[in-house]
Amino acid sequence: MATSSRLEALNTLRVANLDVAFATAFVTLFGGSLMVGFIQHLGGGDFAIGLLGAVPALMGLMQIPGAVLGRGAASFKKYVATGGFLWRLFFLPLIFLPLIPLPDQIRLAILLLCLGIAAFCQNFVNPIYNEWIGKIVPERARGWYFSQRTLISTITGMVVGLIGARLLDVFKGQPNEHIGYTIIFGLGWICAMVSLFFYNRMSDSTREEVVKPDFRNMVEVIREPLRDKNFRQIMAFVVVFTASQGFAGNLFSAFAFESLKLPFLYLQLTGVSFAIGTIATVRIWGFLADRYGNKPLLILMMIGLATGPLQWMICIPDPNYAVTNTAILFVGHIFTGIFWSGVGVTQMNLYLATSTPQNRANYLAAALTIAAISMGLSPLLGSATVNFLREPIGAANAYKVAFLIVGILRVVAIFLLKPVHEERSEGFSETLRQLTGVRPKSFTALRSIRKGSDESTREQAIRSMGESKMSLGTSELHDALFDPTPRVRREAAIALGRLRSLPAAEALLDHARAHPDLIEEETIEALGDCGQPVAIPFLTESLQNPSSIVRRAAAKALGRIGDPTAIESLRGAATQPGDPDIRRAALQALRSLEATDPTLYEDALLEQHPSVRTAAAEAVSELKIAELAPSLRTSLDWYQDEALSEVAYALGTIGNPADLPLILRSAQNAISETKRRRCLLGAAKLFDLDREFYRFLALEEVSRDTEILRKFRPLTRRSSEFAEALESYSSGNEPGALRILADSNPEQFQVWATYPVSESFLIVATLFQTELSRD
């Protein structure tokens, strides 16, 4: 294909959408329920309605010779134009067919003949047209483009269908009913000519490699895709899925007219609700298809479509229930529109994505040919089924059996689709998991980012996506990392960290490696929040970054990832003197990683910087590294600063009762109530009383006194010494209370009286109670 600029390609696609809009109007006025009504007007029954779907569908076989001949044409546009013109031309006689005074059977034959020849011409060029569009549209934008295309055709079909239905209802039952069809078909052909006008305005493309046509190799068109195991699976899916479409295709309209007795306008209202569902979701499906791939979205659509026939099966075949039935179908078709719009976006895209670029026309021809055969035979089978069952179970029930078969076929199609492999697509379960986590607020934020906005709006949208953990927006958040505004970049990094996913980590790493000059603390922290081991090598390198802020953030991030392989990387940072901030961060990370090697913390417990000793003591107490008890004792002897309380608590965790004096002295030297209580918790821990003591500390003063009375009042009746001590404590003389208990049992309580500390009586009283209960 000759290279064209992006703007030229975009303009061609816009003109193509105008072509599609008028072509849809043309097809709508010459097809669907309007054509079914015309066949019934001519006296056609089940077989004629089946042929209406079968004859054009069987013409899909012409896609094989069309693909062979088309690959020999240098110009895409010229080749497609001939078939497109003839396709439109053979609908021209239908305008006059209602007026010609011929027997109905002859007019039916002329109708089917014209439809068959028109379909022949269209299908002959169809694979080349699809190949052309597939080359113009960038691969990762196909979901977006085909969603736009589906949206346009849906809106057009809805509006034009309503107009056509209203016109026919005006003429229905009147002597001049046939004029109504002439008017409808005439309007349709005008739309066909306008469509052709816009087609001719599309910019041409030329084929890079022209292949000389050889019709002896037509079999190769089918054989080549059949050699591809993956595409064989797709064709199996195509056979069953298109059969589900064709089996009862026009029978739905026939059922509405014959059994439900619905007017044209009522039936066309279901087209409105179908359009509502499509319009509301088609752009979403296009976006999701570009993001997750076509296969998982198509499976999801198929699950929804498998339930579609139920709405027809619950309708009541009685003219008195026309409004009720219309309401059922109106609501049901909203969901049908939702799911079919997704199929419209993903099905052709899946064919394109799973075919080889150099032989794409052959692959498409094969898929569409198989679909044509299935679509051609299934309407005949469907109409035959209904005709066979009419007499034994009645017409309405016969139709409903056909609808049930459609649902079963779609379930089978789902299982045939599951083994298909599509490059760069997510698994169905993962796609479903992510989609169920999407909220309207976060999706609105995503749209805001994609459309472009000012800095504060963009920042707020990114924050909203992060708060909702919207993994769907990973690509947009990755792009935001390169935003010229620093605060937007920081917000994007934070949002990616909240996603905690591998793609998010890879996005952060991609940015950090591409722009080391833009690395900030938020980026490093976000890598830790992601929790993905893939970030460990980069974070290890960042421990040597010139920026102390980045080094500290890297150490913390390694700890949050939680992978033990990072321990050795952190060892150097934890033991290297000269940078207390990174040592502290590394020690905290090692604690998070549950690194129990005593040598990692031994020197840090004797470090002059309190923050380093605090971090080391926290690790020792949490990990219970008993070998470091001597280092804790030395630290308490050497230093009496803000780290003292944490070191004392750690000694209470791994020490023994002989360490009590050292811990109590530390509590006496504590610089605040909080640190004093931390020391006392360490003292309580020596006797496994820390939980009970903590409960006392957590209570407010009045509540604590109430709990003391509740817990210790029975003890006062058993021990006069304890009653005296409790009275002394409640009077505010805690040292005196400790002395009373020490006199009653010097061996057990003397040390507490020697180093009296506020609130230590609560521990001693509990110990006294424990000792007394043993006696």
C-alpha positions in Angstrom: 0.0 0.0 0.0 1.4 3.4 -0.9 2.3 5.3 2.2 -0.1 8.1 3.1 0.1 10.7 5.9 -1.8 10.1 9.1 -4.0 13.1 8.2 -4.8 11.7 4.8 -5.7 8.3 6.3 -7.9 10.0 9.0 -9.7 12.0 6.3 -10.3 8.8 4.3 -11.7 7.0 7.4 -14.0 10.0 8.1 -15.4 9.9 4.5 -15.7 6.1 4.8 -17.9 6.7 7.9 -20.2 8.9 5.8 -20.3 6.1 3.2 -21.2 3.7 6.0 -24.0 6.0 7.3 -25.8 6.2 4.0 -25.1 2.6 3.1 -26.7 1.6 6.5 -29.8 3.7 5.6 -29.9 2.0 2.2 -29.6 -1.5 3.7 -32.1 -0.7 6.5 -34.8 0.4 4.0 -34.2 -2.7 1.8 -33.9 -5.2 4.6 -34.7 -6.5 8.1 -38.3 -6.3 9.3 -39.3 -4.1 6.4 -38.3 -6.7 3.9 -39.9 -9.5 5.9 -43.1 -7.5 5.8 -42.8 -7.1 2.1 -42.4 -10.9 1.6 -45.4 -11.5 3.8 -47.3 -8.9 1.7 -46.5 -11.0 -1.3 -47.8 -14.1 0.4 -44.4 -15.6 1.3 -44.2 -18.1 4.1 -41.4 -19.7 6.3 -39.5 -21.0 3.3 -39.5 -17.6 1.5 -38.3 -15.9 4.7 -35.6 -18.5 5.1 -34.5 -17.8 1.5 -34.3 -14.1 2.3 -31.5 -14.9 4.7 -30.0 -17.8 2.8 -29.6 -16.6 -0.7 -27.6 -13.4 0.0 -25.6 -15.3 2.6 -24.6 -18.1 0.2 -23.3 -15.5 -2.1 -20.5 -15.1 0.4 -18.8 -17.9 -1.4 -17.9 -15.3 -4.0 -15.4 -13.9 -1.6 -12.9 -16.6 -2.5 -12.6 -15.7 -6.2 -13.0 -12.1 -5.2 -10.0 -12.3 -2.9 -7.9 -14.1 -5.6 -8.8 -11.5 -8.3 -8.5 -8.6 -5.9 -4.9 -9.4 -4.9 -4.0 -8.9 -8.5 -5.5 -5.3 -8.5 -3.0 -2.5 -7.8 -5.8 -0.1 -6.7 -8.0 -1.0 -3.8 -10.6 1.7 -4.5 -11.1 0.9 -8.2 -11.5 -2.8 -7.6 -14.1 -2.3 -4.9 -15.9 0.4 -6.7 -17.1 -1.9 -9.5 -18.7 -4.4 -7.2 -20.1 -1.6 -5.0 -21.8 0.1 -7.9 -23.4 -3.2 -9.1 -24.5 -4.1 -5.6 -26.5 -0.9 -5.4 -27.7 -1.1 -9.0 -29.5 -4.5 -8.6 -31.7 -3.0 -5.8 -33.1 -0.5 -8.3 -35.7 -3.0 -9.8 -37.2 -3.5 -6.3 -38.5 0.1 -6.4 -40.9 -0.9 -9.2 -41.6 -4.4 -8.1 -44.6 -3.6 -5.8 -46.2 -1.8 -8.8 -45.7 -4.5 -11.4 -49.0 -6.4 -12.0 -47.4 -9.9 -11.8 -48.3 -12.9 -9.7 -46.9 -12.8 -6.2 -44.8 -15.9 -6.7 -43.1 -14.4 -9.8 -42.5 -11.2 -7.9 -41.0 -13.2 -5.0 -38.7 -14.9 -7.5 -37.6 -11.6 -9.0 -37.0 -10.2 -5.5 -34.8 -13.1 -4.4 -33.0 -13.0 -7.8 -32.1 -9.3 -7.4 -31.1 -9.8 -3.8 -28.9 -12.7 -4.8 -27.1 -10.9 -7.6 -26.6 -7.8 -5.5 -25.1 -10.0 -2.7 -22.9 -11.7 -5.3 -21.5 -8.3 -6.4 -21.0 -7.1 -2.8 -19.3 -10.3 -1.6 -17.0 -10.4 -4.6 -15.2 -7.3 -3.4 -15.9 -7.5 0.3 -12.6 -9.2 1.4 -10.6 -6.6 -0.5 -12.6 -3.7 1.1 -12.0 -5.2 4.6 -8.3 -5.6 3.8 -8.1 -2.0 2.7 -9.8 -0.7 5.8 -7.6 -3.0 8.0 -4.5 -1.5 6.5 -5.6 2.1 6.9 -6.6 1.8 10.5 -3.6 1.4 12.9 -3.7 -1.9 14.7 -4.0 -0.5 18.3 -6.8 1.9 17.1 -9.1 -0.7 15.4 -11.3 -1.0 18.4 -11.7 2.8 18.5 -12.4 3.1 14.8 -14.9 0.2 14.5 -16.7 1.4 17.6 -17.2 4.7 15.9 -18.3 2.9 12.8 -20.8 0.8 14.7 -22.1 3.8 16.5 -22.8 5.6 13.3 -24.5 2.7 11.6 -26.6 2.1 14.8 -27.9 5.6 15.0 -28.6 5.7 11.3 -30.3 2.4 11.3 -32.5 3.4 14.3 -33.6 6.7 12.8 -34.2 5.4 9.3 -35.9 2.3 10.5 -38.4 4.3 12.6 -39.1 6.5 9.5 -39.6 3.4 7.3 -41.8 1.6 9.9 -44.0 4.7 10.4 -44.5 5.1 6.6 -45.4 1.4 6.2 -47.9 1.5 9.2 -49.6 4.4 7.4 -50.1 2.3 4.2 -50.6 -1.1 6.0 -54.1 -2.6 5.4 -54.9 0.1 2.8 -55.6 -0.6 -0.9 -52.5 1.2 -1.8 -50.2 -0.6 0.7 -47.9 -1.6 -2.2 -47.1 2.2 -2.8 -45.7 2.4 0.7 -43.1 -0.2 -0.2 -42.2 1.6 -3.4 -41.7 4.8 -1.4 -39.5 3.0 1.1 -37.4 1.3 -1.5 -37.1 4.6 -3.5 -35.7 6.4 -0.4 -33.4 3.5 0.2 -31.9 3.7 -3.3 -31.3 7.5 -3.0 -29.3 6.7 0.1 -27.4 4.1 -1.9 -26.4 6.7 -4.4 -25.3 9.2 -1.7 -23.3 6.4 -0.1 -21.6 5.8 -3.5 -20.8 9.6 -3.8 -18.9 9.5 -0.5 -17.2 6.3 -1.4 -15.8 8.0 -4.5 -14.3 10.8 -2.3 -12.1 8.3 -0.4 -8.4 8.5 -1.1 -7.1 5.5 -3.1 -4.5 3.1 -1.8 -2.2 1.0 -3.9 -1.1 -2.5 -3.1 2.6 -2.9 -2.4 2.8 -6.5 -3.8 0.4 -7.3 -6.7 -0.2 -11.0 -7.1 -1.2 -12.2 -10.5 -4.6 -13.9 -10.3 -4.6 -17.6 -10.8 -8.0 -19.1 -10.3 -6.5 -22.6 -10.3 -5.3 -21.7 -6.8 -8.6 -20.8 -5.4 -8.6 -23.8 -3.2 -5.4 -22.4 -1.7 -7.4 -19.5 -0.3 -9.2 -21.9 2.0 -6.3 -24.3 2.4 -3.8 -21.8 3.6 -5.8 -20.6 6.6 -6.8 -24.2 7.3 -3.1 -25.0 7.9 -3.1 -22.4 10.7 -4.3 -24.3 13.8 -5.4 -21.2 15.6 -7.4 -19.9 12.6 -9.0 -23.3 12.2 -10.4 -22.8 15.7 -11.7 -19.4 14.7 -13.4 -20.9 11.7 -15.1 -23.5 13.9 -16.3 -20.7 16.1 -17.5 -18.8 13.0 -19.5 -21.8 11.7 -21.5 -22.1 15.0 -21.8 -18.4 15.7 -23.1 -17.5 12.3 -25.4 -20.4 12.4 -26.9 -19.0 15.6 -27.3 -15.7 13.8 -29.0 -17.1 10.7 -31.0 -20.0 12.2 -33.7 -17.6 13.4 -32.5 -14.4 11.8 -35.7 -13.2 10.0 -37.9 -15.5 12.1 -37.8 -13.0 15.0 -39.6 -10.4 12.8 -41.9 -13.1 11.4 -42.8 -14.2 14.9 -43.5 -10.5 15.9 -45.9 -10.0 12.9 -47.6 -13.4 12.8 -47.8 -14.5 16.5 -47.5 -11.3 18.5 -49.4 -9.2 15.9 -47.1 -6.2 16.4 -47.3 -3.2 14.1 -44.2 -2.1 12.2 -43.7 0.8 14.5 -43.9 -1.2 17.6 -41.3 -3.7 16.3 -39.1 -0.9 15.1 -39.1 0.5 18.7 -37.0 -2.5 19.6 -34.5 -1.1 17.1 -34.6 2.2 19.1 -33.8 0.3 22.4 -31.2 -1.7 20.6 -29.6 1.6 19.4 -29.7 2.9 23.0 -27.7 -0.1 24.2 -25.3 0.3 21.3 -24.8 4.0 21.6 -24.3 3.8 25.4 -21.5 1.2 25.1 -20.0 0.9 21.7 -17.2 3.4 22.3 -16.5 1.6 25.6 -16.1 -1.7 23.8 -13.8 -0.2 21.3 -11.6 1.2 24.0 -11.6 -2.0 25.9 -10.8 -4.1 22.8 -7.8 -1.9 22.2 -6.8 -2.4 25.8 -7.5 -6.0 26.6 -7.8 -7.6 23.1 -10.7 -8.8 21.1 -11.0 -12.4 22.3 -11.9 -11.7 26.0 -14.4 -9.0 25.0 -16.0 -11.3 22.4 -16.4 -14.1 25.0 -18.1 -11.6 27.3 -20.4 -10.5 24.5 -21.2 -14.1 23.6 -22.3 -14.9 27.2 -24.7 -12.0 27.1 -26.0 -12.9 23.6 -26.7 -16.5 24.7 -29.4 -15.2 27.0 -30.9 -12.9 24.2 -33.5 -15.3 22.9 -35.1 -15.5 26.3 -36.9 -12.1 25.8 -38.7 -13.5 22.8 -39.5 -16.8 24.5 -41.4 -15.1 27.4 -43.5 -13.0 25.1 -47.2 -13.9 25.1 -48.7 -14.7 21.6 -51.8 -12.6 22.0 -52.7 -9.3 20.3 -54.1 -8.0 23.6 -50.6 -8.2 25.1 -49.0 -6.1 22.3 -47.9 -3.3 24.7 -46.6 -5.8 27.2 -44.7 -7.7 24.6 -43.3 -4.5 23.2 -42.1 -3.4 26.6 -40.4 -6.8 27.2 -38.7 -6.6 23.8 -37.8 -2.9 24.3 -36.0 -3.6 27.6 -34.4 -6.8 26.3 -33.1 -5.1 23.2 -31.2 -2.6 25.2 -29.1 -5.4 26.5 -29.0 -7.0 23.0 -27.7 -3.7 21.7 -25.0 -3.6 24.3 -23.8 -7.1 23.5 -24.1 -6.9 19.7 -22.3 -3.6 19.6 -19.4 -5.4 21.3 -19.5 -8.2 18.7 -19.5 -5.6 15.9 -16.3 -4.1 17.3 -14.4 -7.3 18.2 -15.4 -10.0 15.7 -13.8 -8.6 12.5 -10.9 -7.2 14.6 -10.2 -10.8 15.9 -10.1 -12.0 12.3 -7.6 -9.2 11.5 -5.5 -9.8 14.6 -5.2 -13.6 14.1 -4.3 -13.5 10.4 -0.9 -13.0 8.8 -0.6 -9.5 7.3 0.8 -10.7 3.9 -2.1 -13.1 3.4 -4.8 -11.2 5.3 -7.1 -11.2 2.3 -7.1 -15.0 2.1 -7.7 -15.3 5.8 -10.6 -12.9 5.7 -12.0 -14.5 2.6 -11.8 -17.9 4.3 -13.5 -16.7 7.4 -16.2 -14.8 5.6 -16.8 -17.7 3.2 -17.2 -20.2 6.0 -19.6 -17.7 7.6 -21.5 -17.3 4.3 -22.0 -21.1 4.0 -23.2 -21.3 7.6 -25.3 -18.2 7.3 -26.8 -19.5 4.0 -27.8 -22.9 5.3 -28.9 -22.0 8.8 -31.9 -19.9 7.8 -33.2 -22.8 5.7 -32.7 -25.1 8.7 -34.4 -22.6 10.9 -37.4 -22.1 8.6 -37.7 -25.9 8.1 -37.7 -26.4 11.8 -40.5 -23.9 12.4 -42.5 -25.3 9.4 -42.0 -28.9 10.7 -43.2 -28.0 14.3 -46.1 -25.7 13.3 -48.7 -28.4 13.2 -47.8 -30.5 16.3 -47.0 -27.6 18.7 -48.4 -24.5 17.1 -46.7 -21.7 15.3 -45.8 -19.6 18.4 -44.2 -22.6 20.1 -42.4 -23.6 16.9 -40.8 -20.2 16.8 -39.8 -20.4 20.4 -38.1 -23.8 19.8 -36.0 -22.1 17.1 -35.1 -19.3 19.5 -34.0 -21.9 22.1 -31.8 -23.6 19.6 -30.1 -20.2 18.9 -29.2 -19.8 22.6 -27.7 -23.3 22.7 -25.6 -22.6 19.6 -24.2 -19.5 21.2 -23.2 -21.4 24.3 -21.4 -23.9 22.1 -19.7 -21.0 20.2 -18.3 -19.7 23.5 -16.5 -23.0 24.2 -15.1 -23.0 20.6 -13.7 -19.5 21.1 -11.9 -20.1 24.3 -8.9 -22.0 22.8 -8.2 -19.2 20.3 -4.9 -17.4 20.8 -4.7 -13.7 20.2 -1.4 -11.8 20.6 -1.3 -9.2 23.4 -4.8 -10.0 24.7 -5.5 -10.5 28.3 -7.1 -13.7 29.7 -10.8 -13.7 30.1 -10.7 -14.1 33.9 -8.3 -11.2 34.3 -10.3 -9.0 32.0 -13.4 -9.7 33.9 -11.7 -9.1 37.2 -10.5 -5.7 36.1 -13.8 -4.7 34.4 -15.8 -5.5 37.6 -13.5 -3.1 39.5 -14.3 -0.2 37.2 -16.6 2.5 38.6 -18.4 5.3 36.7 -16.3 7.9 38.5 -13.0 6.3 37.5 -14.1 5.8 33.9 -15.1 9.4 33.7 -11.7 10.3 34.9 -10.1 8.1 32.3 -12.1 9.8 29.5 -11.1 13.2 30.9 -7.4 12.2 30.5 -7.9 10.8 27.0 -9.7 13.9 25.8 -7.1 16.3 27.2 -7.6 18.9 29.9 -5.9 21.6 31.9 -3.3 20.7 34.5 -5.5 20.7 37.7 -8.2 18.7 36.0 -5.7 16.2 34.7 -4.1 15.9 38.1 -7.5 15.4 39.7 -8.5 12.8 37.1 -5.2 10.9 37.7 -5.7 10.9 41.4 -9.2 9.6 41.0 -8.0 6.7 38.9 -5.4 5.9 41.5 -7.8 6.0 44.4 -10.2 3.6 42.5 -7.2 1.3 41.5 -8.3 1.4 37.9 -5.8 -0.9 36.1 -7.7 -0.2 32.9 -6.0 3.2 32.7 -2.4 1.9 33.0 -1.5 3.1 29.5 -2.8 6.6 30.2 -1.0 6.8 33.5 2.2 5.7 31.8 1.9 8.5 29.3 1.2 10.9 32.2 4.6 10.1 33.6 6.1 12.1 30.7 3.9 15.1 31.4 5.8 18.5 31.4 4.2 19.4 34.8 6.0 17.8 37.7 3.0 17.5 40.0 1.1 15.6 37.2 4.1 13.2 36.9 4.1 12.6 40.6 0.4 12.0 40.8 0.7 9.5 37.9 3.5 7.6 39.7 1.5 7.4 42.9 -1.6 6.2 40.9 0.5 3.5 39.2 1.8 2.3 42.6 -1.7 1.9 43.9 -2.5 -0.5 41.0 0.0 -3.1 42.4 0.2 -4.8 39.0 3.0 -5.9 36.8 2.1 -3.6 33.9 2.1 -0.7 36.3 5.6 -1.6 37.5 6.8 -2.0 34.0 5.4 1.5 33.1 7.3 3.0 36.0 10.5 1.2 35.1 10.1 2.3 31.5 9.8 5.9 32.5 12.7 5.7 35.1 15.1 4.1 32.7 14.2 6.4 29.8 14.5 9.6 31.9 16.8 9.1 34.8 16.9 12.9 35.2 13.2 12.8 36.0 13.4 10.2 38.8 11.7 11.5 41.9 10.9 10.0 45.3 7.3 9.3 44.2 8.4 7.1 41.3 10.7 5.0 43.5 8.0 4.7 46.2 5.4 3.7 43.6 7.7 0.8 42.5 7.7 -0.4 46.0 3.9 -0.1 46.3 3.5 -2.1 43.1 5.1 -5.1 44.9 6.6 -6.6 41.8 10.0 -8.3 42.0 10.7 -7.1 38.4 11.7 -3.8 40.0 14.3 -5.2 42.4 17.4 -4.7 40.0 16.5 -1.1 39.3 15.9 -0.4 43.0 19.2 -2.0 43.9 20.9 0.3 41.4 19.1 3.2 42.9 20.7 2.5 46.3 23.8 4.2 44.8 21.9 7.2 43.4 23.6 10.5 44.1 20.3 11.8 45.7 20.0 10.7 49.3 16.2 11.1 49.0 16.2 8.6 46.1 18.5 6.2 48.0 16.3 6.2 51.0 13.1 5.7 48.9 14.8 2.8 47.1 15.6 1.1 50.4 12.0 1.5 51.6 10.6 0.3 48.2 12.7 -2.9 48.4 11.2 -3.7 51.8 7.6 -3.1 50.6 8.1 -5.5 47.6 8.7 -8.2 50.2 11.0 -10.4 48.1 13.8 -12.0 50.1 16.2 -11.7 47.2 16.5 -8.1 48.1 18.2 -8.8 51.4 21.7 -8.9 50.1 21.2 -5.7 48.2 20.1 -4.0 51.4 22.9 -5.4 53.5 25.4 -2.8 52.3 23.1 0.1 52.8 22.2 -1.2 56.3 25.8 -1.6 57.5 27.4 1.3 55.7 28.2 4.2 58.1 27.9 7.9 57.1 24.3 8.1 56.0 21.9 7.5 58.9 18.8 8.1 56.9 19.5 5.4 54.3 20.7 3.0 57.1 17.4 3.5 58.9 15.4 2.9 55.8 17.4 -0.2 54.9 17.0 -1.6 58.4 13.3 -1.0 58.2 13.2 -2.8 54.9 15.1 -5.7 56.2 12.7 -6.0 59.1 9.8 -6.0 56.6 11.6 -8.8 54.7 12.0 -10.7 58.0 15.8 -10.9 57.6 17.0 -12.6 60.9 20.8 -12.5 60.4 22.1 -10.9 63.6 25.0 -9.3 61.7 22.6 -7.1 59.8 21.6 -5.2 63.0 24.5 -5.7 65.5 26.5 -2.6 64.5 23.4 -0.5 64.1 22.4 -1.1 67.8 25.6 0.7 68.8 25.4 3.4 66.1 25.6 6.9 67.6 22.5 8.1 65.6 19.3 7.4 67.6 17.2 6.8 64.4 19.5 4.0 63.3 19.4 2.3 66.8 15.6 2.7 66.9 15.2 1.0 63.5 17.6 -1.8 64.5 15.8 -2.3 67.9 12.4 -2.5 66.2 13.7 -5.2 63.9 15.2 -7.2 66.8 12.0 -7.1 68.9 9.7 -7.9 65.9 11.9 -10.7 64.6 12.9 -11.9 68.1 16.7 -12.2 67.3 17.8 -13.5 70.8 21.5 -13.4 69.9 21.5 -9.6 70.0 20.5 -9.3 73.7 24.1 -8.4 74.7 24.2 -5.7 72.1 20.9 -4.3 73.5 22.3 -4.2 77.0 25.4 -2.4 75.8 23.3 0.1 73.9 21.3 0.9 77.0 24.5 1.4 79.0 26.1 3.7 76.4 23.2 5.9 75.4 20.4 7.7 77.2 18.6 9.4 74.3 15.4 9.1 72.3 16.2 5.6 71.1 16.4 4.3 74.7 12.7 3.3 74.9 12.7 1.1 71.8 16.0 -0.6 72.8 14.5 -1.3 76.2 11.4 -2.7 74.7 13.5 -5.0 72.4 15.4 -6.2 75.5 12.2 -7.0 77.2 11.1 -9.0 74.2 14.2 -11.2 74.0 15.8 -10.8 77.4 15.2 -12.4 80.8 14.0 -11.2 84.2 17.6 -10.3 85.1 17.3 -7.4 82.6 14.4 -5.8 84.6 16.6 -3.3 86.5 18.2 -2.0 83.3 14.7 -1.6 81.7 13.3 0.2 84.7 16.2 2.5 84.8 15.6 3.3 81.2 11.9 4.0 81.9 13.0 6.4 84.7 15.2 8.2 82.1 12.6 8.3 79.4 12.0 11.8 78.1 8.2 11.5 77.6 5.2 9.6 78.8 5.0 7.6 75.5 8.6 6.5 75.7 8.2 5.6 79.4 5.2 3.4 78.6 7.2 1.8 75.8 9.9 0.8 78.4 7.3 -0.5 80.8 5.7 -2.6 78.0 9.2 -4.2 77.6 9.3 -4.8 81.4 5.8 -6.4 81.2 6.9 -8.5 78.2 9.5 -10.2 80.4 6.7 -11.7 82.4 4.3 -12.2 79.4 2.0 -9.5 80.8 2.3 -6.9 78.0 -1.2 -7.5 76.6 -2.9 -7.0 80.0 -0.8 -3.9 80.7 -1.5 -2.5 77.3 -5.2 -2.8 77.9 -4.8 -0.7 81.0 -2.8 2.0 79.1 -5.5 2.1 76.3 -8.2 3.1 78.8 -9.1 6.6 79.9 -8.5 7.5 83.5 -12.0 6.8 84.8 -12.4 3.7 82.8 -9.0 2.5 83.9 -9.9 3.0 87.6 -13.1 1.1 87.1 -11.2 -1.8 85.5 -8.6 -1.8 88.4 -11.4 -2.1 90.9 -13.1 -4.8 88.9 -9.9 -6.8 88.5 -8.2 -6.3 91.9 -11.1 -5.8 94.4 -11.4 -9.6 95.0 -7.7 -9.7 95.8 -8.1 -7.1 98.6 -10.2 -9.6 100.5 -7.5 -12.3 100.3 -4.5 -10.1 101.1 -4.4 -7.2 103.5 -1.0 -6.1 102.1 -2.5 -5.8 98.6 -5.5 -3.9 100.0 -3.1 -1.5 101.7 -1.0 -1.2 98.5 -4.0 -0.5 96.3 -5.2 2.2 98.8 -1.8 3.8 98.6 -1.8 3.7 94.8 -5.3 5.2 94.6 -4.2 8.0 96.9 -1.5 9.0 94.5 1.4 7.4 96.4 2.6 4.8 93.8 6.2 4.4 95.1 4.6 3.7 98.5 2.3 1.1 97.0 5.3 -0.6 95.3 7.2 -0.6 98.7 4.3 -2.3 100.5 4.2 -5.1 97.9 8.0 -5.4 97.9 8.0 -5.8 101.7 5.5 -8.6 101.3 7.7 -10.5 98.8 11.1 -8.9 98.5 12.5 -11.5 96.2 9.8 -11.0 93.7 9.1 -7.2 93.9 12.1 -5.5 95.5 13.5 -4.4 92.1 10.2 -2.6 91.3 10.4 -0.6 94.5 14.0 0.2 93.9 13.3 1.7 90.5 9.8 3.1 90.9 8.2 4.2 87.7 4.8 5.8 87.2 2.2 3.1 86.2 4.5 0.2 87.0 2.2 -0.7 89.9 -0.3 -2.0 87.3 2.3 -4.6 86.2 3.3 -5.5 89.8 -0.3 -5.8 90.9 -1.0 -8.2 88.1 2.2 -10.2 89.0 1.0 -10.3 92.7 -2.4 -11.6 91.6 -0.7 -14.3 89.5 1.6 -15.4 92.4 -1.3 -15.4 94.8 -3.5 -17.5 92.5 -0.6 -20.1 92.3 -0.7 -20.4 96.1 
